[in-house]
């Protein structure tokens, strides 16, 4: 749910052309556009299903595909965005997460597990810091 006029969304589409998406890291990185704080993570899908997504962060200086970002750069601790037999989920607790992002950080996602659904959207709601 919206927190304020200053909220922004960082999002990824997870799609495999109508098939169940594969597990593993997804091609491409998202560049964080400003210093910000993550306040919630939301998953939406096309049908009731299950998915778990990890989020990896690295700096521009450390970016090196295969080295950074990788699983060791996870920002979600033991609480990754998770959807279980549903159409949507939202987590605003973010237990253990590294929630502070710096302008120019690079984010990449990795699907840890997936079942039934054929499309998902992961959205991070952020507020400028």
Secondary structure as GFF3:
##gff-version 3
##sequence-region A 1 129
A	DSSP	beta_strand	8	15	.	.	.	ID=ss1
A	DSSP	beta_strand	24	25	.	.	.	ID=ss2
A	DSSP	beta_strand	30	31	.	.	.	ID=ss3
A	DSSP	beta_strand	36	58	.	.	.	ID=ss4
A	DSSP	three_ten_helix	71	73	.	.	.	ID=ss5
A	DSSP	beta_strand	81	91	.	.	.	ID=ss6
A	DSSP	beta_strand	100	101	.	.	.	ID=ss7
A	DSSP	beta_strand	106	115	.	.	.	ID=ss8
A	DSSP	beta_strand	119	128	.	.	.	ID=ss9
###
